Amino acid sequence: MRIDINLATRPYEDARQFWMRWGSGVALLVLLTLALVGLAVHGWMDARRDRQAIASLERQIAERDTERARAQAFLDLPANRSTRDQSQFLNSMIQRKGFSWTRVFEDLEQVMPSDLHVTSLRPEMNEQNQMVLTMKVAGDNRSGAIELVHRMEQSPHFQGAQLVSEGTSQTGNSIGAEISAAYIPDPRDRSAK
């Protein structure tokens, strides 16, 4: 038996070494691809559950909106208008009566910088039925008002604090500012009353 090997035209290649290097690299890529496909399928399944939950919540919201529209239409009937108006008036009076000036000043005392003092305070109800405090403060410099806004943002009793306006007094020796924030009383205070 005769074997002809011409190394000049066909150089010797170590195929085993080639397959060991590249085969292991391809195997790792295949495993990585399978892991990524698995994660994508898992994410798709989670997203499908989320879409179903969102659809269920949207159906509930639509049902509540329909129910609310029916109730509003019932209250808008001429026979029910006076009862609705009286109820709204009484509810607003109860909310105003439940407003505790003492508690507001205690909460303000916790966040008020020492170089600042309140010159006026006006509570009002907004469209979302939240108590909004609009206060005018005075101090020696502007930084006190800015510090008050930052402290109110960090407090659990005030939300959406913002510096509405600022200016100097007529004498020019103090800085005044108007600050607005939603007031959120501590729910434990209501149970104590």
N, C-alpha and C positions, 0 to 999 in steps of 0.2 A: 504494500500500500504506500502510495506516494502522496505527500502533501506539498503542494506548491504555495509558498508564501512569498509574496513580493512586497517587501516593506517599503520599497521606493514609491509605489503607487497607492498602497493602502497601509498607512502607518498603524501601528498597534494602539488600540484604545482599551482602557480598563473600564469596561461597561459596569462592572460591579460598583466601583467607586462613584461613577456618575449617578447610578440609581440610588445609592445610599445618600448622597448629598441632595440631589434634586427630589428624590422620592420622599424623603423626610420633610423637605420644605413644602412640597405639594400636599402631603398628608396634614401638616400643620395648617395650611391654608384651607383645606377641606374642613377640618375641625372648627376653625374660626368661622368659616362660612356657615356651618351647621349651627354654631352657637348664635350667630347673628340672626339667622333665619328663625331660630327658636325664640329669641328675644322679640323679633318683629311679630311673630305669631302671638306670643304672649301679650304684647302691647296692643295688638289688634283686638284680641279677645277682651282685654280690659277696657279698651275704647268702646267696644260693642256694648259691654255692660254699662258703661257710663252713658252712652247714647240712649240706652233703654231707660236708665234712671232719669235722665234729663227729659225724655219724652213723657215719662210718668208724671214728673213734677210739672211739666208744661200742661198736661191734661188737668192736673189738680188746680193749677192756677187759672186755667180757662173755666173750670167748674166754679171756682170761687168768684171769678169775675162775673160770670153769668148770674150766680146767686146774689152777688152784691148789686148788680144792675137791676135785678128783680126787686130786691129790697128797697133800692133807691127809688125805683118807679112807684112802689107802694107808698113810700113816704112822701113822694111828690104829689100824690093825689090830693085834691083840694080838702077833702075831709081829714087828712092826716097832717097837713102842713103845720097847723098850730101846735100839735103834739110834738112834731119834729123840732120846730123852732124852740119850744119850751125846753125840750130835752137837751138841745145843744146849749142853750143858755145856762141851764142848771149844771151841765157837765163842765162848762168853762168856769163857772163860779166855784165848783168843787175843786178844780185844778188850781185856781187862784188861791183858794182858802188853804190848800195843801202846801202852798209855797212857804217855806220857812226862811225868813230873813236871817234869823239867828244862824241857821246851818250854812247859808250862803256866805255870811261874813266869817264864820269859822273856817270854811273851805278857802276863802280868799286870803285869810290871814296866813294860811300855810304856804301860799305861793307868792305873796306880796313882798317885793324887795323893800328893804328898810328905808331907802331914800325916796319912796314913792307913796302917795296917798290918794285915796279915791275921793273925787269931788262930787260925782253923781253916779247913780246906778239905776238902770231902767230894765226890769224884766218884761219880756214879751213872748207870746207863743207864736211859733212859725207855722208854716203849712204842714210840716210833719208832726205837729203837736209836741214839739220840743220847746223847752224853756230856753230862750236866748237872752243872755245878759249883755246889755250895752252899757259900758262904764266909761266915765271920763276920769282920767288920772292926771296928777300933776307931780312934777319932780324937778330936781336941779338940772338933769340932763336927759338926753334921749335914750341913753343906754338902759335906764331903769325900766322904761316902757317895753323895750325889746326884750329885756331879761324877764319881765312879767309874762310876755307872750310865750317865751320859751318854757318857762315854768308851768304855765297853764297847759301847754301841749303835753307835758310829761305827767300832769295830774290826771287821775282817773275821773275827776269830777267835772272837767272842762274839755270840750271837744271842738275842734275847728277854730281855735283862737286865732284872731288876726288883728293887726293894727290897721284900723279903718282910716284914721287921720291923725295928724299931729301939727302942732304950731306953738308959738310962743305966747305968753300972756301979754296983756296990754302994758304992764310995767316992764316987761322984757327980762325979768329976773327968774322966771320959771318956764319950763316946757310942759305943755299939755298934750295929751293924746287921748284918742277914743279907741277903745278896744272892744271887740265883739266876740262872744264865744257861747256855744251851747252849754247849758248847765245840766249835769247829770247827777242828781242826788244819790246818796248811798241807799240802796234798797232796804238795808237793815233799819234805817231811820223810820221808814213807813211802818214797819212792824212794831216799832217801839211806841208809836203814837196811840 
